[in-house]
Amino acid sequence: MQNVFRSALAIAVIFLSSTVHSFAGFPLVDPENNVDIAPVILFKDAPAITRQVAEELVDYLEKTTGQKPQLLIGAPDPLPDRAIWLGIQPELKQAFPALNTGFTHPEEILVAANDRHLVIAGRDVWDPDHLVVEGIDEKIHGKQQEYGTANAIYTFLRDQIGIRWLWPGELGEDIPQQKTVIIENMEYRFHPPIRGRAGGFNYSTLSNRGYGKAHDWTRKQRIQLSSLAIGGGHGFGDWWERYHEKHPEIFALQPDGTRSGHPSPRNAKLCQSNPLVWDLWLEGVEEQLEADPTQFIFNGSPNDGWSSGHCTCEKCRAWDHPDGEPRLMHWYHYREERPALSDRHVTFANTLAGKLKEKYPDKDYYVMMLSYGHSRPAPVEARPAENVIMVSVANFYGRSGLIDRGSTWGTPHREQFQAWGKLSHHLMWRPNTGSPAGWQQGLPDVSIHQTIDDIKSLHKNNGIGIYIDAVWEHWATQGPQLYAMAQLLWDAEQDGEKILDDYYTRAFGTAAEDIREYFTLFEKARTAFVEKHNFKTERSQFPELYTDELLENAEAILNRAKPEQEIHSKRVDFIRAGLHYTKLLVQNIKIMDRYWDKPDEKSAETVRDNWKQIEQIWNEYPGAINMGPVRPITPRMLGLHPDHPNPKRKKKPKKKDPQDLDRN
């Protein structure tokens, strides 16, 4: 990868009135003193995404002040008397003679103002020959490795102009109207410690066109444009198909002496101590770099099916530590307790990391290694190398206290995560959220304060990234939690309560305390429900939580909420749409739980009518509930519509070995 830090001059030919006034700061716009809005100057050759964000700045300044600034690319001659500068440019030395315009941290941003100039800039890194790369579902145009200036612009709009993006869409924008804007003389610098933020809202990452509908929102929250694109998957899913005939010896030795690829081709395990595995992996790195030279993180994580098929050869077993936690492992018609694989997997990752550094000594390349399944416990002796990123699949998001079901010691996921944080140079958190109280189905399954604590815990434990499976983007029922999480992913040292205060006040005005009480009601009820069931809940149990009494109390709170401003009333209606959806879905769950045992047309018609009302909510309140993942045909909703039965319901449950830990 060729990292190129670009900056160029840009300045507009717009001058102040001949009347000179003295200001205690930078007058962005001041009609009373005949000061029109200052011009916006973007550095020359800015990549497409940064240029897009610059254009958004111009639009938002017009929305808040009523005046649209001119956007120029590159510096004119002569230079103007005053301007807003976007990005580090040579001419800044004239505007800010004493300002240090260098950056020493990844993604560092700078906002500085004097009486005549304002600079909004950040560390911008890109490869000019690879600005267009393949993404998840489509090409990414304007790909950068760091988007400092873009994130600085959103920071300026939020902190200095006062704009809030409470949830996606126009209704979620809160833009103060202000004819006069004076930016005090200042110098603000910040660099986000959690560099891999985009995975917090994975469905709305760049080029992901699946369930996500919040791409613009995640970008404005400074999440999407992060500098560590870390996935949460496994690294060798296609190796059996590619290599099992030519190189059968690279696959895990089974207790029966075969290298069969158990438990399945996609989940076949490797003989990690075999040097040919290391060489083939390095060849794969070369292929990846040829396709996209901007990559710098390469996956070395074992395949899924975490309890089955691990290599039993002497060399691989020598990498295990005998004092590791005993874990029950599975092979074909055979099981045995053996030490946790944490030391083995760290040793494997370190081996790959050494090969990577040897081949690319001048590059900052990293190996990604999952701490998952039988490698969830921290290793006894092995320690990750400096160019290894450990990815902890510790499932305590929304499920505080959840015990690792593969642990023979009964260790909670949170403790496993903290143990890795003490010994890893770089740690990423990759939780599965599950659906303990209807999270996936769009119900008010909110764990707001736990989420605040979780993100702070990530930061305190050397956390540099996050990848959540999955945030479903239901804004009317889970909005405060999603907003708080986004703010903390940018700056985990913020006060969570102040974030919530700001959210409720800006969104709902004089109804702020009512809406806070509404979500607190659900949060408390949800906490008690999941503690009672220890997170082992089925969809049919949700009505036990969302009782008629709870929903009536929630509705009574919303009925008391009568804000003074129309925009706040519309936002209360948005939340009310989430409650209406909740009531309809819970009723459908109740009815359909009985219906499939004894179908009747009256029940079917009631449910069909409820779904029609849900469709109306989708149409009238876009984003209130993300319709993609909760349509009747999706796996998490099958059986909740008489025309879409759940095919698994009528089948006799397959007898499962109680010790089969691969079951999901």
GICORPE-V907348 format. One record per helix or strand of 2 or more residues. SS is the DSSP state (H for helix, E for strand). FROM is the first residue (numbers start at 1). LEN is the number of residues. If there is no record, write none. Layout:
ss: <SS SS>
from: <FROM FROM>
len: <LEN LEN>
//
This chain:
ss: <E H E H E E H E E E E E E H E H E E E E H H H H H E H E E H E H E H E H E H H H H H H H>
from: <26 31 40 48 71 83 92 109 117 124 132 139 146 148 164 170 173 181 186 196 202 215 239 248 275 297 314 326 334 342 366 373 388 413 427 448 463 475 496 539 548 566 601 628>
len: <5 3 3 18 3 4 4 5 6 3 3 3 2 12 2 3 2 3 5 4 3 6 5 3 17 3 5 6 6 18 6 3 5 11 3 13 5 16 38 7 13 30 20 3>
//
